[in-house]
Amino acid sequence: MIDTHVNLHHEAFAEDLDAVLARAREAGVSQMVSICDRLDNFETVRALAHAHGLWCSAGAHPHHAKERPDLSPAELVALAQDPRVVAIGETGLDRHYGYSDIEDQIASFRAHIAAARETGLPVIVHTREADDLTASILEDESAKGAFGILLHCYTSGMDLLRRGLALGAFVSFSGIVTFRKAEDVREAARAVPLDRLVIETDCPYLTPMPHRGRRNEPAYLPHVLQFLSDMHGMEPAALEARTDANTRALFSRMTS
């Protein structure tokens, strides 16, 4: 299994990262992508990737767009030269919290997309309460030239899903899909073609059932896989092979 979205630089893992990684590998999680959520964390994320045989991304979450309104694609392209970087982001739009002005978020989102286009690396997209605007920006930018897309930790509606899939996007699901009241997320997961489906933890948050309430970690990824396997009427090994192949197709720089 490949965990496509972990925040292993989070302070929640400061004291026991080695144990967390050991449990993940014992659970069959062979590869992990550690996500950069703000540019001043990149060196930490990159160092973790090199030290522990992980992969990582380069980018800034929309919450932090206000910190770098001058962010240029060239800066992200330069960071992405590191061979452990397999993606740009996470980036996108978040109108739920509004920590950054929406115009700053849009500018940052477009800068990330331009860097993804130039590097050939996929862009990891976060969106919350901004489905139509997110889809419109992805469509507008795709018209300028192709780039890979991961709609990560999907909790949005069917319209964004349809429009994203039309652009060739992959779609990832986290432990939310196991939550009792998350039928809308399950509806989306059923609608994603199996050759576009990806799984993730987004730890240290969104712990899947039956461990909800605990700190999330990559060792819990098999619960997401099992749940989706049951939902699709597949053997877990078959869905694992499919999602691993999808992840490697998306993150083409990733090696064994």
Buried (B, 14 or more C-beta within 10 A) or exposed (E): BBBBBBBBBBEBBEEEBEEBBEBBBEBBBEBBBBBBBBBEBBEBBBEBBEEEEBBBBBBBBBBBBBBBEEBEBEBBBEBBEBEBBBBBBBBBBBBEEEBBEBEBBBBBBBBBBBBBBBBEBBBBBBBBEBBEBBBEBBEEBBEEEEBBBBBBBBBBBEEBBEBBBEBBBBBBBBBBBBBEEBEEBBEBBEEBEEEBBBBBBBBBBBBBBEBBEEBBBBBBBBBBBBBBBEBBEBEBEEBBEBBBEBBBBBBEBBEE
